[in-house]
Amino acid sequence: MSKSKGARITITLECSCDLPNSAKRKPGIFRYTSSKNRRNTPNRIELKKFCKYCNKHTIFKEIK
């Protein structure tokens, strides 16, 4: 018998900046992976993290 995975799930965070206008380095999409508790935070997460393509801290939004 296998155990249930519980309330913790792995999510992907994607940079929400417009890259063609603000790209100082090479263009692309930068993503982080993290985990969240589905029971405590049922809505999508927005975190402020460093984007290496924009070379600054931007808001990263959870994608599906």
N, CA, C and O atoms as a Maestro MAE file, in Angstrom:
{
 s_m_m2io_version
 :::
 2.0.0
}

f_m_ct {
 s_m_title
 :::
 protein
 m_atom[256] {
  # First column is atom index #
  i_m_mmod_type
  r_m_x_coord
  r_m_y_coord
  r_m_z_coord
  i_m_residue_number
  s_m_chain_name
  s_m_pdb_residue_name
  s_m_pdb_atom_name
  i_m_atomic_number
  :::
  1 25 0.828 -1.180 0.000 1 A "MET " " N  " 7
  2 3 0.000 0.000 0.000 1 A "MET " " CA " 6
  3 2 0.874 1.246 0.000 1 A "MET " " C  " 6
  4 15 1.874 1.314 0.715 1 A "MET " " O  " 8
  5 25 0.499 2.204 -0.786 2 A "SER " " N  " 7
  6 3 1.255 3.442 -0.828 2 A "SER " " CA " 6
  7 2 0.578 4.500 0.020 2 A "SER " " C  " 6
  8 15 -0.642 4.511 0.180 2 A "SER " " O  " 8
  9 25 1.392 5.383 0.556 3 A "LYS " " N  " 7
  10 3 0.860 6.468 1.372 3 A "LYS " " CA " 6
  11 2 0.382 7.589 0.458 3 A "LYS " " C  " 6
  12 15 0.848 7.722 -0.673 3 A "LYS " " O  " 8
  13 25 -0.543 8.386 0.954 4 A "SER " " N  " 7
  14 3 -0.978 9.539 0.167 4 A "SER " " CA " 6
  15 2 0.120 10.597 0.186 4 A "SER " " C  " 6
  16 15 0.916 10.656 1.124 4 A "SER " " O  " 8
  17 25 0.160 11.411 -0.824 5 A "LYS " " N  " 7
  18 3 1.222 12.401 -0.942 5 A "LYS " " CA " 6
  19 2 1.037 13.562 0.016 5 A "LYS " " C  " 6
  20 15 1.990 14.299 0.268 5 A "LYS " " O  " 8
  21 25 -0.145 13.746 0.554 6 A "GLY " " N  " 7
  22 3 -0.367 14.808 1.509 6 A "GLY " " CA " 6
  23 2 -0.739 16.109 0.832 6 A "GLY " " C  " 6
  24 15 -1.121 16.135 -0.338 6 A "GLY " " O  " 8
  25 25 -0.622 17.186 1.585 7 A "ALA " " N  " 7
  26 3 -1.065 18.485 1.102 7 A "ALA " " CA " 6
  27 2 0.042 19.261 0.392 7 A "ALA " " C  " 6
  28 15 -0.228 20.289 -0.229 7 A "ALA " " O  " 8
  29 25 1.296 18.778 0.478 8 A "ARG " " N  " 7
  30 3 2.407 19.514 -0.133 8 A "ARG " " CA " 6
  31 2 2.553 19.172 -1.598 8 A "ARG " " C  " 6
  32 15 2.601 18.000 -1.970 8 A "ARG " " O  " 8
  33 25 2.625 20.203 -2.436 9 A "ILE " " N  " 7
  34 3 2.794 19.996 -3.872 9 A "ILE " " CA " 6
  35 2 3.954 20.847 -4.380 9 A "ILE " " C  " 6
  36 15 4.308 21.854 -3.768 9 A "ILE " " O  " 8
  37 25 4.536 20.442 -5.489 10 A "THR " " N  " 7
  38 3 5.617 21.200 -6.125 10 A "THR " " CA " 6
  39 2 5.003 22.166 -7.131 10 A "THR " " C  " 6
  40 15 4.152 21.789 -7.936 10 A "THR " " O  " 8
  41 25 5.449 23.417 -7.071 11 A "ILE " " N  " 7
  42 3 4.933 24.445 -7.973 11 A "ILE " " CA " 6
  43 2 6.074 25.037 -8.782 11 A "ILE " " C  " 6
  44 15 7.241 24.899 -8.416 11 A "ILE " " O  " 8
  45 25 5.736 25.693 -9.877 12 A "THR " " N  " 7
  46 3 6.710 26.376 -10.720 12 A "THR " " CA " 6
  47 2 6.409 27.863 -10.707 12 A "THR " " C  " 6
  48 15 5.268 28.269 -10.927 12 A "THR " " O  " 8
  49 25 7.425 28.679 -10.452 13 A "LEU " " N  " 7
  50 3 7.288 30.133 -10.441 13 A "LEU " " CA " 6
  51 2 7.974 30.694 -11.681 13 A "LEU " " C  " 6
  52 15 9.111 30.334 -11.984 13 A "LEU " " O  " 8
  53 25 7.275 31.582 -12.402 14 A "GLU " " N  " 7
  54 3 7.805 32.142 -13.640 14 A "GLU " " CA " 6
  55 2 7.885 33.659 -13.526 14 A "GLU " " C  " 6
  56 15 7.006 34.289 -12.937 14 A "GLU " " O  " 8
  57 25 8.937 34.244 -14.089 15 A "CYS " " N  " 7
  58 3 9.140 35.683 -14.073 15 A "CYS " " CA " 6
  59 2 8.021 36.379 -14.843 15 A "CYS " " C  " 6
  60 15 7.596 35.906 -15.897 15 A "CYS " " O  " 8
  61 25 7.545 37.514 -14.307 16 A "SER " " N  " 7
  62 3 6.426 38.215 -14.933 16 A "SER " " CA " 6
  63 2 6.855 39.519 -15.605 16 A "SER " " C  " 6
  64 15 6.016 40.387 -15.849 16 A "SER " " O  " 8
  65 25 8.126 39.669 -15.904 17 A "CYS " " N  " 7
  66 3 8.591 40.885 -16.560 17 A "CYS " " CA " 6
  67 2 8.457 40.767 -18.079 17 A "CYS " " C  " 6
  68 15 8.383 39.660 -18.612 17 A "CYS " " O  " 8
  69 25 8.426 41.914 -18.779 18 A "ASP " " N  " 7
  70 3 8.409 41.849 -20.247 18 A "ASP " " CA " 6
  71 2 9.852 41.831 -20.714 18 A "ASP " " C  " 6
  72 15 10.564 42.832 -20.626 18 A "ASP " " O  " 8
  73 25 10.259 40.706 -21.198 19 A "LEU " " N  " 7
  74 3 11.655 40.492 -21.542 19 A "LEU " " CA " 6
  75 2 12.151 41.276 -22.744 19 A "LEU " " C  " 6
  76 15 13.294 41.731 -22.702 19 A "LEU " " O  " 8
  77 25 11.384 41.475 -23.818 20 A "PRO " " N  " 7
  78 3 11.942 42.219 -24.948 20 A "PRO " " CA " 6
  79 2 12.326 43.654 -24.606 20 A "PRO " " C  " 6
  80 15 13.282 44.185 -25.172 20 A "PRO " " O  " 8
  81 25 11.599 44.289 -23.694 21 A "ASN " " N  " 7
  82 3 11.881 45.682 -23.349 21 A "ASN " " CA " 6
  83 2 12.979 45.817 -22.305 21 A "ASN " " C  " 6
  84 15 13.739 46.785 -22.334 21 A "ASN " " O  " 8
  85 25 13.076 44.860 -21.377 22 A "SER " " N  " 7
  86 3 13.994 45.033 -20.261 22 A "SER " " CA " 6
  87 2 15.128 44.013 -20.224 22 A "SER " " C  " 6
  88 15 15.820 43.908 -19.211 22 A "SER " " O  " 8
  89 25 15.330 43.277 -21.277 23 A "ALA " " N  " 7
  90 3 16.375 42.253 -21.262 23 A "ALA " " CA " 6
  91 2 17.752 42.889 -21.429 23 A "ALA " " C  " 6
  92 15 18.072 43.439 -22.483 23 A "ALA " " O  " 8
  93 25 18.556 42.807 -20.378 24 A "LYS " " N  " 7
  94 3 19.916 43.323 -20.462 24 A "LYS " " CA " 6
  95 2 20.875 42.220 -20.872 24 A "LYS " " C  " 6
  96 15 21.898 42.475 -21.507 24 A "LYS " " O  " 8
  97 25 20.544 41.014 -20.509 25 A "ARG " " N  " 7
  98 3 21.359 39.868 -20.885 25 A "ARG " " CA " 6
  99 2 20.655 39.136 -22.015 25 A "ARG " " C  " 6
  100 15 19.906 39.759 -22.767 25 A "ARG " " O  " 8
  101 25 20.866 37.852 -22.156 26 A "LYS " " N  " 7
  102 3 20.214 37.113 -23.236 26 A "LYS " " CA " 6
  103 2 18.718 36.919 -22.940 26 A "LYS " " C  " 6
  104 15 18.346 36.747 -21.780 26 A "LYS " " O  " 8
  105 25 17.869 36.944 -23.952 27 A "PRO " " N  " 7
  106 3 16.438 36.793 -23.717 27 A "PRO " " CA " 6
  107 2 16.070 35.349 -23.377 27 A "PRO " " C  " 6
  108 15 16.715 34.409 -23.840 27 A "PRO " " O  " 8
  109 25 15.034 35.185 -22.569 28 A "GLY " " N  " 7
  110 3 14.562 33.863 -22.195 28 A "GLY " " CA " 6
  111 2 13.585 33.961 -21.046 28 A "GLY " " C  " 6
  112 15 13.301 35.056 -20.559 28 A "GLY " " O  " 8
  113 25 13.074 32.839 -20.612 29 A "ILE " " N  " 7
  114 3 12.144 32.791 -19.497 29 A "ILE " " CA " 6
  115 2 12.840 32.094 -18.342 29 A "ILE " " C  " 6
  116 15 13.383 31.001 -18.504 29 A "ILE " " O  " 8
  117 25 12.823 32.719 -17.188 30 A "PHE " " N  " 7
  118 3 13.492 32.170 -16.021 30 A "PHE " " CA " 6
  119 2 12.449 31.646 -15.051 30 A "PHE " " C  " 6
  120 15 11.455 32.322 -14.785 30 A "PHE " " O  " 8
  121 25 12.663 30.446 -14.517 31 A "ARG " " N  " 7
  122 3 11.696 29.807 -13.622 31 A "ARG " " CA " 6
  123 2 12.382 29.253 -12.391 31 A "ARG " " C  " 6
  124 15 13.531 28.813 -12.445 31 A "ARG " " O  " 8
  125 25 11.659 29.280 -11.273 32 A "TYR " " N  " 7
  126 3 12.066 28.643 -10.030 32 A "TYR " " CA " 6
  127 2 11.070 27.534 -9.728 32 A "TYR " " C  " 6
  128 15 9.922 27.597 -10.167 32 A "TYR " " O  " 8
  129 25 11.497 26.517 -8.982 33 A "THR " " N  " 7
  130 3 10.568 25.520 -8.470 33 A "THR " " CA " 6
  131 2 10.572 25.611 -6.960 33 A "THR " " C  " 6
  132 15 11.605 25.874 -6.345 33 A "THR " " O  " 8
  133 25 9.421 25.394 -6.369 34 A "SER " " N  " 7
  134 3 9.260 25.479 -4.934 34 A "SER " " CA " 6
  135 2 8.130 24.544 -4.538 34 A "SER " " C  " 6
  136 15 7.564 23.856 -5.388 34 A "SER " " O  " 8
  137 25 7.804 24.514 -3.271 35 A "SER " " N  " 7
  138 3 6.680 23.703 -2.828 35 A "SER " " CA " 6
  139 2 5.790 24.545 -1.935 35 A "SER " " C  " 6
  140 15 6.239 25.506 -1.311 35 A "SER " " O  " 8
  141 25 4.517 24.168 -1.885 36 A "LYS " " N  " 7
  142 3 3.577 24.885 -1.034 36 A "LYS " " CA " 6
  143 2 2.599 23.886 -0.450 36 A "LYS " " C  " 6
  144 15 2.415 22.786 -0.970 36 A "LYS " " O  " 8
  145 25 1.979 24.295 0.640 37 A "ASN " " N  " 7
  146 3 0.957 23.495 1.276 37 A "ASN " " CA " 6
  147 2 -0.378 23.879 0.672 37 A "ASN " " C  " 6
  148 15 -0.802 25.030 0.770 37 A "ASN " " O  " 8
  149 25 -1.034 22.930 0.056 38 A "ARG " " N  " 7
  150 3 -2.289 23.185 -0.657 38 A "ARG " " CA " 6
  151 2 -3.407 23.626 0.291 38 A "ARG " " C  " 6
  152 15 -4.273 24.410 -0.097 38 A "ARG " " O  " 8
  153 25 -3.394 23.133 1.515 39 A "ARG " " N  " 7
  154 3 -4.447 23.497 2.478 39 A "ARG " " CA " 6
  155 2 -4.286 24.917 3.001 39 A "ARG " " C  " 6
  156 15 -5.276 25.628 3.172 39 A "ARG " " O  " 8
  157 25 -3.053 25.340 3.257 40 A "ASN " " N  " 7
  158 3 -2.822 26.681 3.811 40 A "ASN " " CA " 6
  159 2 -2.904 27.775 2.760 40 A "ASN " " C  " 6
  160 15 -3.385 28.870 3.052 40 A "ASN " " O  " 8
  161 25 -2.444 27.503 1.541 41 A "THR " " N  " 7
  162 3 -2.441 28.497 0.477 41 A "THR " " CA " 6
  163 2 -3.092 27.924 -0.775 41 A "THR " " C  " 6
  164 15 -2.392 27.459 -1.674 41 A "THR " " O  " 8
  165 25 -4.420 27.951 -0.846 42 A "PRO " " N  " 7
  166 3 -5.082 27.385 -2.029 42 A "PRO " " CA " 6
  167 2 -4.954 28.263 -3.271 42 A "PRO " " C  " 6
  168 15 -5.079 27.765 -4.389 42 A "PRO " " O  " 8
  169 25 -4.705 29.566 -3.092 43 A "ASN " " N  " 7
  170 3 -4.569 30.483 -4.228 43 A "ASN " " CA " 6
  171 2 -3.160 30.405 -4.801 43 A "ASN " " C  " 6
  172 15 -2.267 29.794 -4.214 43 A "ASN " " O  " 8
  173 25 -2.980 31.030 -5.947 44 A "ARG " " N  " 7
  174 3 -1.650 31.049 -6.575 44 A "ARG " " CA " 6
  175 2 -0.722 31.998 -5.828 44 A "ARG " " C  " 6
  176 15 -1.147 33.044 -5.338 44 A "ARG " " O  " 8
  177 25 0.541 31.622 -5.748 45 A "ILE " " N  " 7
  178 3 1.540 32.376 -4.996 45 A "ILE " " CA " 6
  179 2 2.241 33.370 -5.907 45 A "ILE " " C  " 6
  180 15 2.469 33.095 -7.086 45 A "ILE " " O  " 8
  181 25 2.581 34.530 -5.349 46 A "GLU " " N  " 7
  182 3 3.433 35.513 -6.015 46 A "GLU " " CA " 6
  183 2 4.570 35.854 -5.061 46 A "GLU " " C  " 6
  184 15 4.335 36.324 -3.948 46 A "GLU " " O  " 8
  185 25 5.798 35.615 -5.501 47 A "LEU " " N  " 7
  186 3 6.970 35.894 -4.684 47 A "LEU " " CA " 6
  187 2 7.916 36.828 -5.431 47 A "LEU " " C  " 6
  188 15 7.985 36.801 -6.660 47 A "LEU " " O  " 8
  189 25 8.638 37.647 -4.687 48 A "LYS " " N  " 7
  190 3 9.617 38.536 -5.293 48 A "LYS " " CA " 6
  191 2 10.979 37.854 -5.206 48 A "LYS " " C  " 6
  192 15 11.514 37.650 -4.116 48 A "LYS " " O  " 8
  193 25 11.540 37.500 -6.379 49 A "LYS " " N  " 7
  194 3 12.810 36.796 -6.448 49 A "LYS " " CA " 6
  195 2 13.702 37.444 -7.516 49 A "LYS " " C  " 6
  196 15 13.255 38.306 -8.272 49 A "LYS " " O  " 8
  197 25 14.961 37.016 -7.563 50 A "PHE " " N  " 7
  198 3 15.910 37.585 -8.515 50 A "PHE " " CA " 6
  199 2 15.800 36.873 -9.859 50 A "PHE " " C  " 6
  200 15 15.838 35.644 -9.923 50 A "PHE " " O  " 8
  201 25 15.662 37.655 -10.936 51 A "CYS " " N  " 7
  202 3 15.640 37.124 -12.293 51 A "CYS " " CA " 6
  203 2 16.992 37.419 -12.930 51 A "CYS " " C  " 6
  204 15 17.402 38.575 -13.032 51 A "CYS " " O  " 8
  205 25 17.676 36.368 -13.354 52 A "LYS " " N  " 7
  206 3 19.017 36.584 -13.911 52 A "LYS " " CA " 6
  207 2 18.974 37.174 -15.309 52 A "LYS " " C  " 6
  208 15 19.972 37.732 -15.765 52 A "LYS " " O  " 8
  209 25 17.833 37.068 -16.011 53 A "TYR " " N  " 7
  210 3 17.723 37.661 -17.341 53 A "TYR " " CA " 6
  211 2 17.429 39.154 -17.260 53 A "TYR " " C  " 6
  212 15 17.906 39.923 -18.095 53 A "TYR " " O  " 8
  213 25 16.651 39.572 -16.270 54 A "CYS " " N  " 7
  214 3 16.348 40.995 -16.093 54 A "CYS " " CA " 6
  215 2 17.412 41.680 -15.256 54 A "CYS " " C  " 6
  216 15 17.532 42.905 -15.275 54 A "CYS " " O  " 8
  217 25 18.186 40.888 -14.518 55 A "ASN " " N  " 7
  218 3 19.238 41.382 -13.645 55 A "ASN " " CA " 6
  219 2 18.677 42.248 -12.519 55 A "ASN " " C  " 6
  220 15 19.299 43.234 -12.122 55 A "ASN " " O  " 8
  221 25 17.506 41.883 -12.007 56 A "LYS " " N  " 7
  222 3 16.887 42.604 -10.891 56 A "LYS " " CA " 6
  223 2 15.849 41.709 -10.226 56 A "LYS " " C  " 6
  224 15 15.507 40.645 -10.742 56 A "LYS " " O  " 8
  225 25 15.356 42.148 -9.082 57 A "HIS " " N  " 7
  226 3 14.302 41.419 -8.387 57 A "HIS " " CA " 6
  227 2 12.958 41.754 -9.010 57 A "HIS " " C  " 6
  228 15 12.610 42.926 -9.150 57 A "HIS " " O  " 8
  229 25 12.205 40.735 -9.382 58 A "THR " " N  " 7
  230 3 10.891 40.911 -9.990 58 A "THR " " CA " 6
  231 2 9.910 39.959 -9.321 58 A "THR " " C  " 6
  232 15 10.297 39.091 -8.538 58 A "THR " " O  " 8
  233 25 8.635 40.136 -9.643 59 A "ILE " " N  " 7
  234 3 7.597 39.274 -9.089 59 A "ILE " " CA " 6
  235 2 7.504 38.008 -9.935 59 A "ILE " " C  " 6
  236 15 7.377 38.074 -11.157 59 A "ILE " " O  " 8
  237 25 7.569 36.868 -9.278 60 A "PHE " " N  " 7
  238 3 7.416 35.573 -9.929 60 A "PHE " " CA " 6
  239 2 6.046 35.029 -9.555 60 A "PHE " " C  " 6
  240 15 5.691 34.976 -8.377 60 A "PHE " " O  " 8
  241 25 5.275 34.624 -10.565 61 A "LYS " " N  " 7
  242 3 3.933 34.120 -10.343 61 A "LYS " " CA " 6
  243 2 3.893 32.613 -10.568 61 A "LYS " " C  " 6
  244 15 4.618 32.073 -11.404 61 A "LYS " " O  " 8
  245 25 3.045 31.961 -9.819 62 A "GLU " " N  " 7
  246 3 2.884 30.516 -9.946 62 A "GLU " " CA " 6
  247 2 2.165 30.199 -11.265 62 A "GLU " " C  " 6
  248 15 1.152 30.813 -11.599 62 A "GLU " " O  " 8
  249 25 2.712 29.232 -12.000 63 A "ILE " " N  " 7
  250 3 2.071 28.795 -13.236 63 A "ILE " " CA " 6
  251 2 1.584 27.380 -13.040 63 A "ILE " " C  " 6
  252 15 1.988 26.696 -12.100 63 A "ILE " " O  " 8
  253 25 0.727 26.949 -13.917 64 A "LYS " " N  " 7
  254 3 0.163 25.606 -13.795 64 A "LYS " " CA " 6
  255 2 1.078 24.544 -14.338 64 A "LYS " " C  " 6
  256 15 0.739 23.361 -14.304 64 A "LYS " " O  " 8
  :::
 }
 m_bond[255] {
  # First column is bond index #
  i_m_from
  i_m_to
  i_m_order
  :::
  1 1 2 1
  2 2 3 1
  3 3 4 2
  4 3 5 1
  5 5 6 1
  6 6 7 1
  7 7 8 2
  8 7 9 1
  9 9 10 1
  10 10 11 1
  11 11 12 2
  12 11 13 1
  13 13 14 1
  14 14 15 1
  15 15 16 2
  16 15 17 1
  17 17 18 1
  18 18 19 1
  19 19 20 2
  20 19 21 1
  21 21 22 1
  22 22 23 1
  23 23 24 2
  24 23 25 1
  25 25 26 1
  26 26 27 1
  27 27 28 2
  28 27 29 1
  29 29 30 1
  30 30 31 1
  31 31 32 2
  32 31 33 1
  33 33 34 1
  34 34 35 1
  35 35 36 2
  36 35 37 1
  37 37 38 1
  38 38 39 1
  39 39 40 2
  40 39 41 1
  41 41 42 1
  42 42 43 1
  43 43 44 2
  44 43 45 1
  45 45 46 1
  46 46 47 1
  47 47 48 2
  48 47 49 1
  49 49 50 1
  50 50 51 1
  51 51 52 2
  52 51 53 1
  53 53 54 1
  54 54 55 1
  55 55 56 2
  56 55 57 1
  57 57 58 1
  58 58 59 1
  59 59 60 2
  60 59 61 1
  61 61 62 1
  62 62 63 1
  63 63 64 2
  64 63 65 1
  65 65 66 1
  66 66 67 1
  67 67 68 2
  68 67 69 1
  69 69 70 1
  70 70 71 1
  71 71 72 2
  72 71 73 1
  73 73 74 1
  74 74 75 1
  75 75 76 2
  76 75 77 1
  77 77 78 1
  78 78 79 1
  79 79 80 2
  80 79 81 1
  81 81 82 1
  82 82 83 1
  83 83 84 2
  84 83 85 1
  85 85 86 1
  86 86 87 1
  87 87 88 2
  88 87 89 1
  89 89 90 1
  90 90 91 1
  91 91 92 2
  92 91 93 1
  93 93 94 1
  94 94 95 1
  95 95 96 2
  96 95 97 1
  97 97 98 1
  98 98 99 1
  99 99 100 2
  100 99 101 1
  101 101 102 1
  102 102 103 1
  103 103 104 2
  104 103 105 1
  105 105 106 1
  106 106 107 1
  107 107 108 2
  108 107 109 1
  109 109 110 1
  110 110 111 1
  111 111 112 2
  112 111 113 1
  113 113 114 1
  114 114 115 1
  115 115 116 2
  116 115 117 1
  117 117 118 1
  118 118 119 1
  119 119 120 2
  120 119 121 1
  121 121 122 1
  122 122 123 1
  123 123 124 2
  124 123 125 1
  125 125 126 1
  126 126 127 1
  127 127 128 2
  128 127 129 1
  129 129 130 1
  130 130 131 1
  131 131 132 2
  132 131 133 1
  133 133 134 1
  134 134 135 1
  135 135 136 2
  136 135 137 1
  137 137 138 1
  138 138 139 1
  139 139 140 2
  140 139 141 1
  141 141 142 1
  142 142 143 1
  143 143 144 2
  144 143 145 1
  145 145 146 1
  146 146 147 1
  147 147 148 2
  148 147 149 1
  149 149 150 1
  150 150 151 1
  151 151 152 2
  152 151 153 1
  153 153 154 1
  154 154 155 1
  155 155 156 2
  156 155 157 1
  157 157 158 1
  158 158 159 1
  159 159 160 2
  160 159 161 1
  161 161 162 1
  162 162 163 1
  163 163 164 2
  164 163 165 1
  165 165 166 1
  166 166 167 1
  167 167 168 2
  168 167 169 1
  169 169 170 1
  170 170 171 1
  171 171 172 2
  172 171 173 1
  173 173 174 1
  174 174 175 1
  175 175 176 2
  176 175 177 1
  177 177 178 1
  178 178 179 1
  179 179 180 2
  180 179 181 1
  181 181 182 1
  182 182 183 1
  183 183 184 2
  184 183 185 1
  185 185 186 1
  186 186 187 1
  187 187 188 2
  188 187 189 1
  189 189 190 1
  190 190 191 1
  191 191 192 2
  192 191 193 1
  193 193 194 1
  194 194 195 1
  195 195 196 2
  196 195 197 1
  197 197 198 1
  198 198 199 1
  199 199 200 2
  200 199 201 1
  201 201 202 1
  202 202 203 1
  203 203 204 2
  204 203 205 1
  205 205 206 1
  206 206 207 1
  207 207 208 2
  208 207 209 1
  209 209 210 1
  210 210 211 1
  211 211 212 2
  212 211 213 1
  213 213 214 1
  214 214 215 1
  215 215 216 2
  216 215 217 1
  217 217 218 1
  218 218 219 1
  219 219 220 2
  220 219 221 1
  221 221 222 1
  222 222 223 1
  223 223 224 2
  224 223 225 1
  225 225 226 1
  226 226 227 1
  227 227 228 2
  228 227 229 1
  229 229 230 1
  230 230 231 1
  231 231 232 2
  232 231 233 1
  233 233 234 1
  234 234 235 1
  235 235 236 2
  236 235 237 1
  237 237 238 1
  238 238 239 1
  239 239 240 2
  240 239 241 1
  241 241 242 1
  242 242 243 1
  243 243 244 2
  244 243 245 1
  245 245 246 1
  246 246 247 1
  247 247 248 2
  248 247 249 1
  249 249 250 1
  250 250 251 1
  251 251 252 2
  252 251 253 1
  253 253 254 1
  254 254 255 1
  255 255 256 2
  :::
 }
}
